[in-house]
Amino acid sequence: MGNRDPFDGVPYGRVSLVRRTVERPDVTFRPIRNGIDYLLSAVEHLTARRDRDLFPADRDLKYGVLHLHAATEVLLKARLEVEHWSLVFADPGKATLANFQAGSFNSTTVDGAIARLRDIAQVEISDKTRQAIKRLGDTRNAFTHYGHSVPALVVESRSAEVLAFLIEFIEEELHVPTDDFDEEFDTSMRRIRAVLGNIDSLVADRMRDVDAELKGELLENTIMCPACRQFAVLVGSEPQCRFCLQAWLPRDLASEYVVLVTGPDDGQVIPCEDCASGKRRVGDERTLVFHVATADNPQDDGQALCFKCGTKYMRRKRVVYDHASDAFSEHAPTERTPDEPH
């Protein structure tokens, strides 16, 4: 007989493989394993070259973001599956067990998963976390579809927020001890926490440098960076984030701040009277922003601040601005403080 192939002469279509005698793990844990694997890959990419005090290469940043977003999506949907497998379908009313087991279906979006977790599973995800996940998705899209480059510090700061959420989410919502999964779970999570500590320490070290530079009266004109979400932007003629080094024109910073920090723009960005050439004319450049919080009191967003000249309006009532006449009305803001020297 020698080394004769046992399948020699048997038509491929009729080959019958021997069924495994070892049972497969419960299907519930497959997406959790998959999500944790993505998560581990993400943190490894995001901390690549850290041992040499270097930022990750562009390729590591890209795959770190892609895998972190994939981990977020998989783990959110894994929790939906724990509630009921049909909830991961885009349209649960058309869900069939056969399609679910075959993986042949369109699944819900990340936003849809968050909404269903809240409304059906009663799992609360804060607005802050939802915004962090959305920003991560925007970064992923920039990398995936447009090949945009994003500064390493921005990526790592954004990623740290989502990573911290996922670690807590896994522990509270997905960790069900089992003999075949518990050791693997603990090992993976220890590795993830250890690597996450490198990212957290980077952010902390960088912010210590920023805090040493922006202190005292400068805190009154220091706002949250729309890119990295750190209080590290000193407004003025050439605003730049001291943490991630992102720079803007004042009008662009104002627009981006409103969209990414305060929420949808409902008209809270207007021209600044102090930046106008005349006493009553305000010009076209809209740099005065309402509902701004500054580093000296980050919980209070009841002030208006010009992102170009630094003039602050210490009142909660809105400035009345007449677009038709391009001028402020008689109810212009009071208690205005002069620009602090930069």
Secondary structure as GFF3:
##gff-version 3
##sequence-region A 1 342
A	DSSP	three_ten_helix	12	14	.	.	.	ID=ss1
A	DSSP	alpha_helix	29	46	.	.	.	ID=ss2
A	DSSP	three_ten_helix	50	52	.	.	.	ID=ss3
A	DSSP	alpha_helix	58	83	.	.	.	ID=ss4
A	DSSP	three_ten_helix	85	88	.	.	.	ID=ss5
A	DSSP	three_ten_helix	92	94	.	.	.	ID=ss6
A	DSSP	alpha_helix	97	102	.	.	.	ID=ss7
A	DSSP	alpha_helix	110	119	.	.	.	ID=ss8
A	DSSP	alpha_helix	127	141	.	.	.	ID=ss9
A	DSSP	pi_helix	142	146	.	.	.	ID=ss10
A	DSSP	alpha_helix	152	169	.	.	.	ID=ss11
A	DSSP	pi_helix	170	174	.	.	.	ID=ss12
A	DSSP	alpha_helix	182	213	.	.	.	ID=ss13
A	DSSP	three_ten_helix	216	221	.	.	.	ID=ss14
A	DSSP	beta_strand	222	224	.	.	.	ID=ss15
A	DSSP	beta_strand	231	234	.	.	.	ID=ss16
A	DSSP	alpha_helix	250	257	.	.	.	ID=ss17
A	DSSP	pi_helix	258	262	.	.	.	ID=ss18
A	DSSP	beta_strand	269	271	.	.	.	ID=ss19
A	DSSP	three_ten_helix	273	275	.	.	.	ID=ss20
A	DSSP	beta_strand	286	292	.	.	.	ID=ss21
A	DSSP	beta_strand	303	306	.	.	.	ID=ss22
A	DSSP	beta_strand	312	313	.	.	.	ID=ss23
A	DSSP	beta_strand	321	322	.	.	.	ID=ss24
A	DSSP	beta_strand	327	328	.	.	.	ID=ss25
A	DSSP	beta_strand	336	337	.	.	.	ID=ss26
###
